[in-house]
Amino acid sequence: MSKLELSLVENAFDFFLEAIDQIDQTNPKKLKFSILNMASAVELILKAKLQQEHWALIFRDPSKASWDYFEKGNFRSADFQDVQDRIEAICKIRLSKHKTILKKLREMRNRLQHFAYSGQVMEITSVLTKTWSFLWDFIHDHLPEEAEEQEARLNEIRERMARHEVFIKQRFNEIKGQLDEAKEDVVPVISCPSCLQDTLIIPGGEAPTCCFCRYEREPVEVADDWATVFVGYPHTDPKERMIEPVLKECPECGQETMIEFEDDSMIPPDPAWVCFSCGESGPPMVICHNCGEEFPWEGEVYICPDCRGEEETNE
């Protein structure tokens, strides 16, 4: 009698391939299955890494893990958030820059699985493409032996995904003029809370608009969406929001639609803040390496104008 038997990694790769096959901009309904399959692929790939560390980490409560239950697959596994937390805390793999994408995919999957769903084709395709990029790197960086064993399947996935990368590149070629014009006019362009591409234009006096997925809302709604997607807690917690709001009062227009960007690197973000209502933005303030005073950052320069002037005089 024939038998279906799949390892955790093989199961994950099957979902991954199915997700790629269902990405079809001409048939939006197929995207539903791409979202569901991609979400399953991500969860299983991350669990495969946890299993490498120790099989008990896949259990919802590792202290109650049983090898007998594990072999039979008869147990409640860790949920998606727990899996991510364990990947960071135990496997020491930082997911920080990918968490927004994974969260967005999970939200799409939950709405499709349990309720109704509405989304722009370009938004969905963008999130799916970014997720593919994350999975591709994660597999090669953190599951190299499995990648070697599944080389044929990975090549198949790569070949099928290539045509969708063309879509993303084509879209950027189409909107390049809009992005260039915004930059020439010194109009802030930041990440879109809908498609996650760096294509949200904030003109000031008009509704912020993403030229990639055509997301557009009133400034106060965009500010709330942005803080929810890219900051999350404490903005999403009413009590924390009252104690220390993520959205601040803009020094230019007075509206509470200003966001200050967090910095995880050695280089300050520029701009350091932007207002979704008036479109004003400001450079980060850095400490002068010479005199210790704060001054507006000018890009890779950490000595204030006064100290630079003194140095030139001394020369």
C-alpha positions as semicolon CSV with decimal commas, in nm:
position;residue;x (nm);y (nm);z (nm)
1;M;0,000;0,000;0,000
2;S;0,135;0,343;-0,094
3;K;0,222;0,582;0,187
4;L;0,268;0,958;0,222
5;E;0,576;1,028;0,431
6;L;0,742;1,370;0,461
7;S;1,011;1,508;0,686
8;L;0,960;1,850;0,843
9;V;1,189;2,013;0,586
10;E;1,034;1,829;0,291
11;N;0,690;1,936;0,410
12;A;0,807;2,297;0,437
13;F;0,960;2,295;0,089
14;D;0,639;2,154;-0,061
15;F;0,442;2,444;0,086
16;F;0,710;2,685;-0,034
17;L;0,690;2,558;-0,392
18;E;0,310;2,562;-0,390
19;A;0,317;2,923;-0,267
20;I;0,538;3,023;-0,559
21;D;0,317;2,840;-0,810
22;Q;0,011;3,031;-0,692
23;I;0,158;3,380;-0,735
24;D;-0,036;3,500;-1,035
25;Q;-0,123;3,868;-1,077
26;T;-0,375;3,783;-1,352
27;N;-0,573;3,556;-1,119
28;P;-0,612;3,721;-0,777
29;K;-0,794;3,422;-0,626
30;K;-0,482;3,211;-0,668
31;L;-0,302;3,453;-0,437
32;K;-0,520;3,323;-0,154
33;F;-0,348;2,985;-0,172
34;S;-0,009;3,147;-0,211
35;I;-0,058;3,335;0,117
36;L;-0,177;3,022;0,301
37;N;0,106;2,808;0,167
38;M;0,374;3,074;0,225
39;A;0,266;3,118;0,587
40;S;0,287;2,740;0,640
41;A;0,629;2,729;0,474
42;V;0,768;3,003;0,701
43;E;0,640;2,839;1,019
44;L;0,775;2,497;0,923
45;I;1,116;2,628;0,815
46;L;1,158;2,811;1,147
47;K;1,049;2,498;1,333
48;A;1,307;2,299;1,137
49;K;1,575;2,526;1,279
50;L;1,435;2,485;1,631
51;Q;1,433;2,107;1,587
52;Q;1,802;2,129;1,498
53;E;1,866;2,288;1,838
54;H;1,640;2,043;2,025
55;W;1,321;1,862;1,930
56;A;1,149;1,974;2,254
57;L;1,156;2,338;2,138
58;I;0,878;2,264;1,890
59;F;0,636;2,186;2,174
60;R;0,418;2,468;2,300
61;D;0,545;2,387;2,650
62;P;0,895;2,235;2,619
63;S;0,886;2,127;2,985
64;K;0,609;1,881;2,896
65;A;0,777;1,751;2,580
66;S;0,765;1,376;2,524
67;W;0,976;1,184;2,270
68;D;0,688;0,941;2,220
69;Y;0,448;1,224;2,137
70;F;0,712;1,386;1,916
71;E;0,762;1,071;1,706
72;K;0,387;1,033;1,661
73;G;0,337;1,407;1,594
74;N;0,068;1,402;1,861
75;F;0,126;1,729;2,047
76;R;0,042;2,099;2,049
77;S;0,325;2,284;1,882
78;A;0,456;2,632;1,958
79;D;0,260;2,915;1,796
80;F;0,414;3,143;1,538
81;Q;0,518;3,414;1,785
82;D;0,675;3,164;2,024
83;V;0,868;3,012;1,734
84;Q;1,010;3,352;1,639
85;D;1,096;3,434;2,000
86;R;1,281;3,103;2,044
87;I;1,468;3,147;1,716
88;E;1,605;3,477;1,852
89;A;1,655;3,382;2,216
90;I;1,787;3,027;2,176
91;C;1,925;3,004;1,822
92;K;2,065;3,360;1,847
93;I;1,930;3,452;1,502
94;R;1,808;3,810;1,474
95;L;1,481;3,846;1,287
96;S;1,438;4,217;1,363
97;K;1,429;4,352;1,007
98;H;1,201;4,067;0,892
99;K;0,946;4,073;1,175
100;T;0,726;4,329;1,001
101;I;0,705;4,115;0,688
102;L;0,632;3,797;0,886
103;K;0,367;3,977;1,090
104;K;0,201;4,113;0,776
105;L;0,196;3,767;0,616
106;R;0,051;3,614;0,932
107;E;-0,227;3,876;0,946
108;M;-0,316;3,805;0,582
109;R;-0,319;3,431;0,651
110;N;-0,542;3,467;0,961
111;R;-0,798;3,682;0,781
112;L;-0,813;3,435;0,492
113;Q;-0,832;3,131;0,718
114;H;-1,087;3,263;0,965
115;F;-1,279;3,554;0,811
116;A;-1,305;3,756;0,489
117;Y;-1,023;3,925;0,304
118;S;-0,961;4,223;0,079
119;G;-0,622;4,338;-0,047
120;Q;-0,452;4,491;-0,347
121;V;-0,278;4,248;-0,582
122;M;0,043;4,455;-0,576
123;E;0,041;4,469;-0,196
124;I;-0,001;4,091;-0,168
125;T;0,262;4,017;-0,433
126;S;0,508;4,253;-0,264
127;V;0,468;4,084;0,076
128;L;0,494;3,738;-0,079
129;T;0,810;3,836;-0,267
130;K;0,972;3,980;0,044
131;T;0,881;3,665;0,237
132;W;1,035;3,450;-0,037
133;S;1,353;3,657;-0,008
134;F;1,361;3,603;0,370
135;L;1,303;3,228;0,341
136;W;1,564;3,191;0,068
137;D;1,833;3,357;0,280
138;F;1,726;3,181;0,601
139;I;1,744;2,835;0,442
140;H;2,089;2,894;0,296
141;D;2,229;3,072;0,603
142;H;2,085;2,858;0,881
143;L;1,988;2,524;0,725
144;P;2,280;2,462;0,486
145;E;2,271;2,081;0,510
146;E;1,899;2,074;0,435
147;A;1,958;2,319;0,147
148;E;2,216;2,081;0,000
149;E;1,985;1,781;0,037
150;Q;1,698;1,972;-0,125
151;E;1,911;2,136;-0,396
152;A;1,688;2,018;-0,681
153;R;1,376;2,152;-0,511
154;L;1,548;2,483;-0,432
155;N;1,651;2,521;-0,794
156;E;1,292;2,460;-0,898
157;I;1,172;2,726;-0,655
158;R;1,434;2,973;-0,776
159;E;1,345;2,925;-1,142
160;R;0,974;2,975;-1,076
161;M;1,026;3,275;-0,852
162;A;1,250;3,453;-1,103
163;R;0,955;3,559;-1,313
164;H;0,794;3,728;-1,012
165;E;1,110;3,921;-0,934
166;V;1,073;4,061;-1,283
167;F;0,731;4,194;-1,180
168;I;0,877;4,379;-0,883
169;K;1,158;4,526;-1,092
170;Q;0,913;4,626;-1,363
171;R;0,694;4,803;-1,109
172;F;0,993;4,997;-0,972
173;N;1,088;5,097;-1,327
174;E;0,736;5,232;-1,375
175;I;0,741;5,443;-1,059
176;K;1,105;5,551;-1,076
177;G;1,008;5,894;-1,209
178;Q;0,774;5,958;-0,915
179;L;1,037;5,856;-0,662
180;D;1,308;6,064;-0,830
181;E;1,080;6,368;-0,841
182;A;0,996;6,332;-0,470
183;K;1,365;6,310;-0,378
184;E;1,451;6,611;-0,595
185;D;1,179;6,811;-0,420
186;V;1,309;6,687;-0,081
187;V;0,976;6,517;-0,010
188;P;1,006;6,237;0,250
189;V;0,982;5,883;0,111
190;I;0,957;5,605;0,370
191;S;0,838;5,244;0,401
192;C;0,474;5,178;0,318
193;P;0,270;5,005;0,593
194;S;0,072;4,821;0,327
195;C;0,326;4,668;0,084
196;L;0,639;4,738;0,299
197;Q;0,831;4,886;0,006
198;D;1,022;5,214;0,055
199;T;0,774;5,398;-0,165
200;L;0,540;5,595;0,064
201;I;0,554;5,961;-0,041
202;I;0,457;6,222;0,222
203;P;0,396;6,547;0,030
204;G;0,252;6,753;0,316
205;G;-0,092;6,913;0,283
206;E;-0,205;6,608;0,084
207;A;-0,275;6,247;0,169
208;P;0,042;6,032;0,187
209;T;0,044;5,789;-0,104
210;C;0,243;5,477;-0,190
211;C;0,339;5,482;-0,554
212;F;0,407;5,107;-0,550
213;C;0,076;4,962;-0,423
214;R;-0,138;5,281;-0,438
215;Y;-0,211;5,274;-0,065
216;E;-0,359;5,611;0,035
217;R;-0,520;5,735;0,355
218;E;-0,570;6,054;0,551
219;P;-0,249;6,157;0,736
220;V;-0,380;6,058;1,079
221;E;-0,480;5,714;0,948
222;V;-0,144;5,664;0,776
223;A;0,036;5,763;1,097
224;D;-0,167;5,508;1,294
225;D;-0,113;5,235;1,031
226;W;0,261;5,306;1,018
227;A;0,303;5,296;1,395
228;T;0,096;4,978;1,419
229;V;0,294;4,793;1,152
230;F;0,649;4,916;1,209
231;V;0,647;4,988;1,583
232;G;0,365;4,770;1,716
233;Y;0,378;4,760;2,094
234;P;0,356;5,007;2,271
235;H;0,147;5,189;2,008
236;T;-0,100;4,902;1,992
237;D;-0,143;4,897;2,370
238;P;-0,388;5,170;2,485
239;K;-0,227;5,204;2,829
240;E;0,126;5,228;2,693
241;R;0,009;5,476;2,429
242;M;-0,124;5,704;2,703
243;I;0,198;5,681;2,907
244;E;0,441;5,743;2,622
245;P;0,282;5,788;2,279
246;V;0,475;5,667;1,975
247;L;0,320;5,942;1,762
248;K;0,441;6,280;1,883
249;E;0,325;6,639;1,831
250;C;0,490;6,786;1,524
251;P;0,698;7,099;1,604
252;E;0,590;7,251;1,270
253;C;0,214;7,193;1,241
254;G;0,120;7,084;1,595
255;Q;-0,056;6,765;1,480
256;E;0,011;6,442;1,671
257;T;0,123;6,266;1,354
258;M;0,500;6,280;1,387
259;I;0,709;5,965;1,408
260;E;1,067;5,945;1,531
261;F;1,263;5,666;1,368
262;E;1,438;5,408;1,584
263;D;1,801;5,334;1,500
264;D;1,951;4,985;1,530
265;S;2,280;5,068;1,358
266;M;2,582;5,291;1,419
267;I;2,457;5,537;1,157
268;P;2,167;5,765;1,259
269;P;1,852;5,747;1,045
270;D;1,808;6,043;0,813
271;P;1,556;6,193;0,839
272;A;1,527;6,131;1,212
273;W;1,160;6,228;1,219
274;V;0,878;6,298;0,977
275;C;0,525;6,434;1,011
276;F;0,255;6,257;0,811
277;S;0,036;6,570;0,812
278;C;0,262;6,853;0,697
279;G;0,541;6,648;0,539
280;E;0,812;6,823;0,739
281;S;1,111;6,620;0,847
282;G;1,433;6,681;1,033
283;P;1,787;6,549;1,046
284;P;1,910;6,350;1,347
285;M;2,103;6,523;1,620
286;V;2,445;6,372;1,693
287;I;2,721;6,447;1,943
288;C;3,031;6,621;1,811
289;H;3,335;6,397;1,860
290;N;3,545;6,704;1,932
291;C;3,350;6,934;2,165
292;G;3,067;6,707;2,278
293;E;2,789;6,943;2,167
294;E;2,482;6,829;1,972
295;F;2,443;6,936;1,610
296;P;2,230;6,832;1,307
297;W;2,389;6,532;1,136
298;E;2,516;6,605;0,787
299;G;2,584;6,250;0,671
300;E;2,897;6,061;0,785
301;V;3,022;6,379;0,957
302;Y;3,058;6,364;1,335
303;I;3,236;6,696;1,393
304;C;3,021;7,007;1,422
305;P;3,063;7,302;1,182
306;D;3,225;7,520;1,453
307;C;3,495;7,262;1,525
308;R;3,552;7,201;1,158
309;G;3,597;7,575;1,111
310;E;3,856;7,586;1,390
311;E;4,046;7,296;1,233
312;E;4,054;7,472;0,895
313;T;4,175;7,795;1,063
314;N;4,455;7,610;1,244
315;E;4,567;7,455;0,919
